Each structure stands twice: as C-alpha cells, then as structure tokens.
Amino acid sequence: MKVLLIEFSGTGHTTICGNFIGEAFKELGHDVDHFTYKAGKDINPDYNLYDLVGFGYPIHAFNVPEAFNKYIKGLPTLKEKKKYFIYKVSGEPFALNNASSYHIYKKLKKKGFELYSEKHFLMPYNIMFRYRDSIAKQMYLYLKPLTKAFVLEMRDDKPERIKYRFGYKVVSFLLRIEWIAPKLNAPFIHIKQKKCVSCHKCIKECPTDALFINDKGKIRAKSSKCAMCMRCAMFCPTDAITYGFMNLWKVNKPFQFEALVKNKEVPPEYINHDTKGYFKLFNKYFDAQKALLEEYNIPNPVDSYLSK
Ligand SMILES: Cc1cc2nc3c(=O)[nH]c(=O)nc-3n(C[C@H](O)[C@H](O)[C@H](O)COP(=O)(O)O)c2cc1C
C-alpha cells in the first residue's frame, strides 16, 4: 500500500507524530511519502496515486491552523474517492477539541476524500505555559506506541472516529481566533536588537513565511501570513522575540524530547491517579490509551522505561 502523510506543524510536535506514524506503516511493509507544510514549498503530490492519505495538524484554539485550512481548500478534486485519516496533536485532551477537524472534514468530503479514522494525540503545550519536563517526557514516551496502535487499528479495519457534537462545532466555530488574533498580534511582534544575533532562524523556519526584514532592516511579521504557531519565539536561540500581545504566553526553548528520555533524573510519568489539580483531568485520556496498548499487546511505555 502507498501512504501519504501531510501535516502542518508549528513547533515540530505534529511532525514527530507524523514521523512515528510513517515508521509504523513502514514496519508493516508499506511505502510512505511524508511532507510537512511550508509556505512556498510545493507540496503537490498526485493524491490519486496513494491508497491512503493522512492529514496532521496541531490544534489551535479548538481548530485547524488557518494556513492548513487554506492548504486543504486548495487541494484538487480527486478522480476517485479516497480514504484518509487525521492525526491531531494538542496540549490537552478535552472533548472541546473534538470538532477541530470539522472544517477540513467538510472541505475534504467535497473533494472526494472519505474520513476513515481520526486520532487525537497529546504533546506539550507550546503556548501559555510550559509543561514540566516529566509531563513532556510522559507524552513523548506514549506517542510512539500510540501511533503504532493507531496504525494497527487501521490495518485491522477498526478505525477510530471522533464525534463532532453540535456544541463542540459551535465552540470551534466561535473560537476561530486564528481569523483575527494573528492579524491583530503580528504587527506587534518585534525583535530585541540587543539580544538578536541575526541568525535569521526565525525567518528561515517560519512555516508560513510570515517574517521578513523591512526597509529599515528590522524583522517584522506579516499579519496576513502569521499563524501564531509560536515557532519563531520558541526556537529563537537568544529569546530575542517579543511576541506582541501574546508575549506572556510565550514558551521559550523547544522541548528536547530525546534528551529527556536519556535523562534518568526526569521521571517518565507525572500524570496518574495520584495526580492532583488540573492534570488529574488527563487521566481519562491516559486510561483509554493504556487500554488500547494492552489490546494490541504493546508494552506500556512508562513500565518499559522503568524496567530498563
Ligand atoms: C495559537 C495556539 C492555539 C492553541 N490552542 C490549543 C487548543 O485549543 N487546545 C489544545 O489542547 N492545545 C492548543 N494549543 C497547543 C498546541 O496544540 C500544542 O502545543 C501542540 O503540541 C503544538 O504542535 P506543533 O509543535 O506541531 O505546532 C495551541 C497552540 C497555539 C500556538
């Protein structure tokens, strides 16, 4: 089978998820082509040549990032109907995120894509506040086995479906802050000249090509393009970016997931039934995922980690 994976990713978490999904398909002997959206880079595969397509995105305000929404809108209509699946990544597991894919679901349906399976994976927030390392480690450790289980479910023709309840559709519609928030915020994104080392990583790596050098030699963000994905702020090596009104929601420095795995001083689990407060609410997600792993005889990643 030929599988195509295409995702949008701001700070790389959805790409990691896509990589693991790709590996799981390859382990089953399938061919995989995998692309991460980048404005200006032509990603125009012939969808008709693939047996299965996967679309991935990070949830932004209970929605699909607008840049990816537009990309989907621009896809050609297929010659024949084609099955696809969705992998969505977000910081919290709550049902309010469930209808985030509804807008692309409707668009893809018109183009001949038939939704087959859909799964929501947890990875740390890249906005608002930084998850402690043990939470990031726990989410990352779970990601690989869960992507494997997701792929095995598809192999066994047991697709996962997420219900688009009316209330969630309303929330996702009303909170399409991406329509306005980046437009309002982008003009106020600026660089602290004293800290900037002119590496231009922010300009080069912006997935939507929103950053540019203006005629006064200053780095600025185009409000028509910024997706507010936080990549520039998170990846700036000197923390030189002031993120407009959203500056207090900036999460500095990318998570070094592999280093966290190697670091034995960071526990592999933070969220469990002894956890108190906000993260206690995440147990429902982890319980369901543990049951799924058991069903497929995939070792629990935290137990495996502790036994090494
Ligand atoms: C503008 C913005 C809005 C977000 N909104 C949500 C949200 O509604 N729900 C959620 O669980 N996470 C939300 N997140 C967190 C991301 O979905 C999460 O950090 C994800 O891991 C980022 O993936 P990426 O690295 O592929 O961009 C938001 C992040 C950003 C930047």
The ligand as a Tripos MOL2 file, in Angstrom:
@<TRIPOS>MOLECULE
LIG
   31    33     1     0     0
SMALL
NO_CHARGES

@<TRIPOS>ATOM
      1 C1         -2.2740   29.6160   18.8090 C.3       1 LIG1
      2 C2         -2.3270   28.2950   19.5250 C.ar      1 LIG1
      3 C3         -3.5470   27.8060   19.9740 C.ar      1 LIG1
      4 C4         -3.6130   26.5770   20.6390 C.ar      1 LIG1
      5 N1         -4.8410   26.0940   21.0050 N.ar      1 LIG1
      6 C5         -4.9280   24.8890   21.6090 C.ar      1 LIG1
      7 C6         -6.2040   24.3500   21.9380 C.ar      1 LIG1
      8 O1         -7.2640   24.9220   21.6600 O.2       1 LIG1
      9 N2         -6.2390   23.1620   22.5840 N.ar      1 LIG1
     10 C7         -5.0920   22.4760   22.9150 C.ar      1 LIG1
     11 O2         -5.1870   21.4230   23.5360 O.2       1 LIG1
     12 N3         -3.8620   22.9420   22.5700 N.ar      1 LIG1
     13 C8         -3.7600   24.1220   21.9210 C.ar      1 LIG1
     14 N4         -2.5310   24.6120   21.5430 N.ar      1 LIG1
     15 C9         -1.3140   23.8130   21.8500 C.3       1 LIG1
     16 C10        -0.8060   23.0070   20.6580 C.3       1 LIG1
     17 O3         -1.8520   22.3130   20.0100 O.3       1 LIG1
     18 C11         0.2510   22.0240   21.1360 C.3       1 LIG1
     19 O4          1.2590   22.6860   21.8310 O.3       1 LIG1
     20 C12         0.8900   21.2050   20.0340 C.3       1 LIG1
     21 O5          1.7260   20.2430   20.6460 O.3       1 LIG1
     22 C13         1.7220   22.0490   19.0790 C.3       1 LIG1
     23 O6          2.1090   21.2420   17.9960 O.3       1 LIG1
     24 P1          3.1530   21.7210   16.8710 P.3       1 LIG1
     25 O7          4.5070   21.7140   17.5370 O.co2     1 LIG1
     26 O8          3.0640   20.6820   15.8010 O.co2     1 LIG1
     27 O9          2.7510   23.0620   16.4080 O.co2     1 LIG1
     28 C14        -2.4340   25.8190   20.8780 C.ar      1 LIG1
     29 C15        -1.2070   26.3240   20.4250 C.ar      1 LIG1
     30 C16        -1.1450   27.5330   19.7560 C.ar      1 LIG1
     31 C17         0.1850   28.0390   19.2700 C.3       1 LIG1
@<TRIPOS>BOND
     1     1     2 1
     2     2     3 ar
     3     2    30 ar
     4     3     4 ar
     5     4     5 ar
     6     4    28 ar
     7     5     6 ar
     8     6     7 ar
     9     6    13 1
    10     7     8 2
    11     7     9 ar
    12     9    10 ar
    13    10    11 2
    14    10    12 ar
    15    12    13 ar
    16    13    14 ar
    17    14    15 1
    18    14    28 ar
    19    15    16 1
    20    16    17 1
    21    16    18 1
    22    18    19 1
    23    18    20 1
    24    20    21 1
    25    20    22 1
    26    22    23 1
    27    23    24 1
    28    24    25 2
    29    24    26 1
    30    24    27 1
    31    28    29 ar
    32    29    30 ar
    33    30    31 1
@<TRIPOS>SUBSTRUCTURE
     1 LIG1         1 GROUP 0 **** ****
